[in-house]
Amino acid sequence: ELHFMKKIPTGAEASNVLVGELDFLHQPIVAFVRLTPAVLLSGMTEVPIPTRFLFVLLGPEGRARQYHEIGRAMATIMTDEVFHDVAYKAKNQADLVAGIDEFLDQVTVLPPGEWDPSIRIEPPKNVPSQDKRKMPGALDDNASHSKPEKHSGPELERTGRLFGGLIRDVQRKAPWFWSDFRDGLSLQCLASFLFLYCACMSPVITFGGLLGEATDGHMSAMESLLGASMTGVVYSLFAGQPLTILGSTGPVLVFEKILYKFCRDHTLSYLSLRACIGLWTAAFCIMLVATDASCLVCYITRFTEEAFAALICIIFIYEALEKLTHLREIYPVHMHSNLDFLTIYSWVFSSSQAAAPWQELRAAPSPPFPYPVAGALFLQECRYWHGKFQGPACGHDGPYTPNVLFWCCILFFSTFILSSLLKKFKTSRYFPTRVRSTISDFAVFLTIVVMVLIDFMVGIPSPKLHVPHTFKPTRDDRGWFVNPIGPNPWWTVLAALIPALLCTILIFMDQQITAVIVNRKEHKLK
């Protein structure tokens, strides 16, 4: 065995071919299994190397010789270098069948009969290269270069009629409309619902808060929450894509920042101009639907899909790391701290600028906090009376809380690690298959619940999402309905065409590429 192991290259993996007869079977059963990762199966191979592939053939009694020959043929195919790549990368049964067909095209078959040494075929002096077989179209000189894969289907064909694509989508969607609700009553769908709730609500509120800071409260978390709720419900009910995450994104936030800065510099009403842009964007989207512009999706290649998916992942990872880094500014680490000075901090008026607002607040009829008394103030009282913090244990915003930053780092990495472990729990050796599958499906939701409970029990004041408590506009000086013109000049209605066109392109590309990724054939959506 040790002598045999010396001849096996490092990193080699085994393929086990198993055939047999069973008296209770009425027809053969074939299974080709690819293990991820490779597993060391004791007693299966002559040498202790991990097994990557398993070919199992079981059939009724009386055909043992046929099963044996099929096993020999499969073992021969597994020795082929090109079929190795096919077996490692195959995604479905069609890929394996195509690999077997390619192998049979290259095989030299000798007919059975008496073997005459004088007419035998001499073996080649050099082993022929397999590189040509790995190049598509190289074996056929007349074969043209493979064209990029296009997304085909009746939903991506141009009808040539006004709103023809929309009418065809409604006709195609109608038979499956009620079954979508019935099929949703399953445990796996419940896991998707809970995950999408967290995945949709968190960015909406987070980006809403950032939007409120960027627009001085003209559009904040409440407006983002209302808009995402209305559009999300309508889109999920009628668009047939309930798994598409809807809500504010990074590019939209950048667009709003630029627009608000432009309105502020040119003394224009931001909400009125934003309403004009929204109306023009809606009109452009209706024009795209009327002209079957979605048929252009068939030209989106797999490379574009993967690049867009990678961009989304990078944006989310960058946003998470940026928030974690930003916490260092809000909750700085008190370096070289002396425990003897931990309680030495005070609240003072160090300048007339700080005393001026205090005089105004003191004249208020009913302040929420009592008038300041030296040495008897809480943190919120100090901030209310516009005091300044001084002392070796204080920062600009109050006493140091060094635990917050490190606790957030622990929550950050623990959430990622726990979610990854629970997602891989499906392939573990613990608990029955149904339990492992359920835990794997609810991995993200269980991780969020566990980490929130741990954060609540520990009690460290980590930053939380600021959810509005009342249903009303963020600013008290306006209502829910906005005049598209308002105090702006009349020409701003026409000028809004340019940013509306950019916003339409952004929304169209974002939604269409996401829909293409969701509608891949391997997802088997109806």
Secondary structure as UniProt FT lines:
FT   HELIX           2..6
FT   TURN            10..11
FT   STRAND          14..21
FT   TURN            23..24
FT   STRAND          29..39
FT   TURN            42..44
FT   STRAND          51..59
FT   TURN            61..62
FT   HELIX           64..78
FT   HELIX           81..89
FT   HELIX           93..106
FT   HELIX           117..119
FT   HELIX           131..134
FT   TURN            136..137
FT   TURN            141..142
FT   HELIX           154..156
FT   TURN            162..163
FT   HELIX           164..173
FT   HELIX           174..176
FT   HELIX           177..183
FT   HELIX           187..214
FT   TURN            215..217
FT   HELIX           221..238
FT   TURN            242..243
FT   HELIX           250..265
FT   TURN            266..267
FT   HELIX           270..290
FT   TURN            291..292
FT   HELIX           293..299
FT   HELIX           302..330
FT   TURN            335..336
FT   HELIX           339..341
FT   TURN            342..343
FT   STRAND          346..348
FT   HELIX           352..362
FT   TURN            374..375
FT   HELIX           379..384
FT   TURN            385..386
FT   STRAND          388..390
FT   TURN            392..393
FT   HELIX           402..423
FT   HELIX           424..427
FT   HELIX           433..441
FT   HELIX           443..458
FT   TURN            476..477
FT   TURN            486..487
FT   HELIX           491..495
FT   HELIX           497..518
FT   HELIX           521..523
//
